[in-house]
Amino acid sequence: MPVITLPDGSQRAFAKPVSVLEVAREIGPGLAKATLAGEVNGKLVDANCVMIENATVRIITDKDSEGLEIIRHSCAHLLAQAVKILFPSAQVTIGPVVENGFYYDFAYERPFTPDDLTAIEAKMFELAALDQPIERLVRGRNEAVAFFRQLGERYKAEIIADIPADAEISLYKQGDFIDLCRGPHVPSTGRLLAFKLTKLAGAYWRGDPANEMLQRIYGTAWADKKSLKTYLQRQEEAEKRDHRKLGRRLELFHFQEEAPGMPFWHAHGWTIYRLLMDYIREKLRDRAYLEVHTPQVIDRILWEKSGHMEKFSHDMFMTSSENREYAIKPMNCPAHVQIYNQGLKSYRDLPLRLAEFGCCHRNEQSGALHGLMRVRTMTQDDAHIFCTEDQIQAEVSHFIDLLYEVYADFGFNEVQIRLATRPPQRVGSDEVWDKAETALATALNEKHLSWTFNRGEGAFYGPKIEFSLKDSLERIWQCGTIQVDFSMPGRLGATYINERSEKAVPVMLHRAVLGSLERFIGILIEEYAGAFPAWLAPVQAVVLSITEKQATSAEIIAKTLKNQGFRVESDLRNETISLKIRDHAMQRVPYQIIIGAREVENNVLAVRTRAGDDLGNMTLDTFSDRLKSDIACRGRNVFGGKEYSR
């Protein structure tokens, strides 16, 4: 007679083995109707999983994050079922859940088309309406391999053949379709109500460019149609804000095949780039960082000593000269240790904070490149803090304060925090990792911050805290990080003389606030929809003459504002004023100063915002003060609201 313990501590006894769904039904018919799956003794299971012994049970519905993931995984199977019905010769491969949705990879003799996508989605809705029960089957490894080979599904058979021979294989059946999966899944296809197929892409089998190219179908799925509609609206808005399109239109940067994944910065884009660096420099100068610069090309021997060659070589660009092999710098940390190692250090010299806008190159796969968001050349607002163990807490705390201050200046006020712990491949002993992970967790707790674990996702040399921004479209961007490293300083011979006049190895904190400047600029372009706050706008104001008679006055005004340190241009073209206004509004210039005969006569400026707000007439000094105030606010609230969102 199993006794079931519920999350609130209450218990229910049953006279015979009982399923998760039956437990839910015992609690109430409404919960039973909402049940998607269960968690039994900490493990996710199907709703029809039967318990014969005492167990702790949590009912999973679409209100739970696990429930949404189960819906998406079940939709991937629904997609595969629809494809097999419409295209029987297609072979199924893998279909995992991804952020906001799912995908499935197929092998098929011709490329799928947008019309195919429409037909597949319609078939998915048809299958969902049939409310087919989803049943879990268990087979032996060899039996499962034979089953899929008989079906002609060689990719599935290959996946299963890699599983140990004594393993039991779980399959899921809905209608005539059977697929390999660990599960769990929703009880029936009728529980899949809100989904949409979104795009087609290519993908190598098992992610290996040496293997054949498959066809990937992406989709999104949600608990209800309202959530789906909201997501699709956000995606539509994100498409309008795509930094690649805006980057071209605003003449910020471009990419070309001769340098894949390496942006060509145009004048306006490079202005934003330099403004970010100057801003961060100011923050670091106030916090006693020393800015350094290290070589781009360093002998591979250093990377072998640091451990990067063993763990990171597949992402490194290599070159050679005079029978020596070099790596083009993929990161800055080993080079910073070399600067630290110059001269004897005492505990009185610590903490020592070395910062660098270090240009790094990483050999990302071409298929992973995505505008500024994923590049092969990047500059990081990188810094390394050499300190004692006793100084870790204070340094992490100071960094967190800096990070929140910086993010607020860009208008980001919601930050998610995760502590990434030791990965399977790593350097250093478990004792060292215990110490490093505890140090970071303690620092977060002392700041009274809410955080979660990201288990197994630390760097190979140490755990890290990951700071992620939420933008105005509810998207999450992981940017800032701080990592505790007890290993690399010792590997590279870094020491200091402690209070007892003994040699000791410093702790090294790897930290970045923005991360890659390229990626952060891409995030900002999409967050602001190209309408940068005045402090970051490449051109802060443009002076427009109505006729040629005002050209001289317009030039004088523009020159005066430039001499005051503002980024101002003049537009003296022989075009209508409405055309000029529209052109510069499209270029997202924050302010337009219109000079006509009346303005010249009264010695005033007619000022408009890029959103079309008429600010009326004002003197040059009044406008200058307003622009100064606007710039001083950075990306925080400006004149009662975020200026860029108007």
VENLIN-V863001 format. One record per helix or strand of 3 or more residues. SS is the DSSP state (2 for helix, 1 for strand). FROM is the first residue (numbers start at 1). TO is the last residue. Records with the same first field share a line. If there is no record, write none. Layout:
SS->FROM-TO ; FROM-TO
//
This chain:
1->3-6 ; 11-13 ; 37-40 ; 43-46 ; 55-60 ; 101-107 ; 133-140 ; 168-174 ; 177-180 ; 194-204 ; 213-222 ; 297-299 ; 317-321 ; 324-328 ; 352-361 ; 377-387 ; 415-420 ; 452-454 ; 464-470 ; 476-485 ; 507-516 ; 541-545 ; 568-571 ; 591-595 ; 605-609 ; 614-618
2->20-27 ; 29-34 ; 65-86 ; 114-129 ; 141-151 ; 154-161 ; 189-191 ; 205-207 ; 225-240 ; 243-249 ; 257-259 ; 267-285 ; 300-306 ; 308-315 ; 333-340 ; 347-349 ; 366-368 ; 389-409 ; 430-446 ; 488-491 ; 517-528 ; 548-563 ; 577-586 ; 597-602 ; 620-633 ; 643-645
//
